[in-house]
Amino acid sequence: MGNRQPVAAWNTWDINAYSQMTGLSPAQIQQLYVLFQQQSASTGGRMTLNEFKAIYASIAGLSWTFNADAERVFLMFDADGNGVLSFEEFLMAYLMLQRGVTPIQRWSYAANYYPLTQPGYLSAQEAQLLFNNMQQFYNIPVQNTYFTQAWSQLGGGVNGYVPVTSFVQAVVPLIPQTYIW
């Protein structure tokens, strides 16, 4: 009543869409959203770097700081470069930092995050963007041979598009496992 601020309601479609995109249960999505809202309330629902560090540490139960990695990941997922994370950007960063996720899952999460011209398929430019971002995420030395070799294995796909899963399954094994966790 009176001075209350309306709370943005989530509908079942939002929760189910995030659940399908991430593989997390709807309950996990809701829990992350509540934590995100609590942590970012002072900045209008946008998360700063320090808030990101605090929420990730609280969710993961970490007692250590990970300043260099957190900053690199934060900047990588600040898709619009505005210095704060939206819930969608935070959710992707959270998923990418999970240790129990396989490299194939991690790359697939990242690909699902992109606004692809053909959902489920990558053009050469989209595959290169995915590769470049994952190269930055993992700190893989800059070289294009992994991308070139994976893309050539797939033969350019149908009409220049390849299934996301095919590209991911072709490129991940080419990268030395010392870089991928």
N, C-alpha and C positions, 0 to 999 in steps of 0.2 A: 504494500500500500504506500501511498504517498511518494516517498523519495527512493523507492527501490529501482534498481537498474534492471532492465529486462535481460534475461539470460538467453543467449543464442541457443535455440533448441536444435538438437541433432535428430535427424529422422533416421528410420531404419535403413534407408537407401545409403546414406552417408556412411554409416557404420559398416554395412555389408560391403560397400565398395572398397573402403579402406581394408577391411578384413580380407577380401578377395585379392587385392593388390599386394598385400604384405604377407599373407599367410598367418597373421595373428588372429586370435579369436575376437569376436565383437566385444567381449568383456575386457580383454587386454587393451583394445583400442580406446574404449571408454575410460579405462584407468589412466592410460597415457594422456588422454585429452584433459582429464581433470587435473592431473599433475602439471601439465603444460599451462593450463589456465591459471592455476594457483601461482605458479612460478612467474608467469608473465603478466600478472594482473596490473602491476605498477607501470607497465609499458604498453598498455592497451592491447594485450593479446599478441604481442610480438616479443620474441625472446632475444635478449642480448647475449653476447659471448659469455659473460660471467654467469648469467642465469642458466645458459646451456651447460656450462661446467657443473654447476650446482645440481641441476636436475639429473644429469647423467650419472653423477657420482651417487646421488641418493637412490636412483633406480637400480643401478648396478651394484650398490652396496660397497662402493669403493671408498677406501680411506686415504688414497693417494691422489695426487693431482697429475693431470696429464696435459699440461698447458700447451706444449708444442703440437701434439696430435689433435687436441680439441680445437685449437685455433685453425689448423689446416683443414680439418673436417668442417668446422663451422663455415669457413669461407667458401669451401667447395659446395656446400649445400645452400648457401645464401644465393639462390638462383637469380634473384633480381638485383643483387649487389647493394641492397639498401642497409646493410649492417645489422639486420635483425632477421630472425627466422619465423616464418609462419608455422602453423601446426603441420602442414604438409611437408615443409622443408625439415622441420624438427623430426618428424616421423621417419623420413628417409635417412637422416643422419643417425638416428637411434638404431635403425635396422642395420645400417652399414657397420656400426661399431660392435654389434653382437659377436661374441667369440664362438658361440655354438653354431654359427651359420656357415655352411660350406661356401667356398668361392663361387661355385655355380649359382647358388641361391643369391649370394650377394650381388653378382653381376646381373642376375635376372631382376632383382629388386630395383637396381639402378635403371635398367632398361624400361621397366614398368613405370618409372617415375617420369620419363621423358614424354612429351607430347608427340608421339610418333605419327607420321603421315598415314601409315597403315598399321593400326594396332596389331601388335604381335609380330611385326616384321620391321626389319631395319634396311634402310637404303645404305649405300656406301658412306654417305656423309653422316648419317645417324650412327652407324657402327663406328666410324672414326671418332665421333664425339664421345660415345660411350667409352671407347678404348682410351681416349685422352683423359677423360675424367677419372677412370679407374687407375690409369697410370699415375695420375696425380695423387689419388687416394692412397695407393700402395707405395708411393715413392719408387716406382719402377724407373730405372734409368731410361732416359729419353732415347727411343729408337723406334723405328716404324716397321721393323722386320716381323714382329709378332702379328701386327694387324695385317700386313700385306700377305703373309703366309696363310693366316686363317681365312681371309677374304678370298684368296685364290683357291683354297680347298673347296670352298662353297660354290665356285663357278659363277658368281654374280647373281645367283638365284633367278626367280621368275620376275621378269620385267624390272630387273635391278634391285629386287628386294629379297632378303633371306629371312627365314624365321629367327626370332630372337634366340630361341633355345639352341638352334643349330650354330649360330655365330658364337654364342657363349661357350658351347661345348667344344668348338674348334679352337678358340683363342686361349682359354684358361690353361689347358695342358701345355701350351707352348712357352708359357712364362715360367721362369725358374721358381720353384716352390718356396725358395727362401724369401721371396717377395710377397707371396700370397699366404694369408693366414685364414 
